[in-house]
Amino acid sequence: MVDYAELASIAETLIEANGRTVTVNKLGITPSDVNKPWRGQSAPAQTTVSGAAVFVTMSDAEFGMLVQNDGVIRGEQVALFAANNDGSNALEDFDQIVDGSVAWRILRTQLLRPGSTRLLYMFEVAR
């Protein structure tokens, strides 16, 4: 029997060793002025999770999830984030990754989850 908890620990160790600290944000949907909702939120981040992520370019990322049915790749990079660092949050519902001064929009999320063990998030991101 495969020990998926050990694999999750290995994924976390590799990402911590080779990545950099980012913040994954779930943004609010309530505008600061309901008469002008296009101006955004006054305090957009509802939930934040910090941890290490490794960024790879789309040419380096050979993930089937990244190619749409029409064969077009829409993201700029893929961020790999260890599920052990998700703070028991479902990061599939999060909207943004902040890497230093760069805010990346999450276009799509794929969670590698054999059985009930959450191993690795793969975020397709664009600026």
Secondary structure, 3 states (H helix, E strand, C coil): CCCHHHHHHHHHHHHHHHCEEEEEEEECCCCCCCCCHHHCCCCCEEEEEEEEEEEEECCCCCCHHHECCCCCECCCEEEEEEHHHCCCCCHHHCCEEEECCEEEEEEEEEEECCCCCCCEEEEEEEC
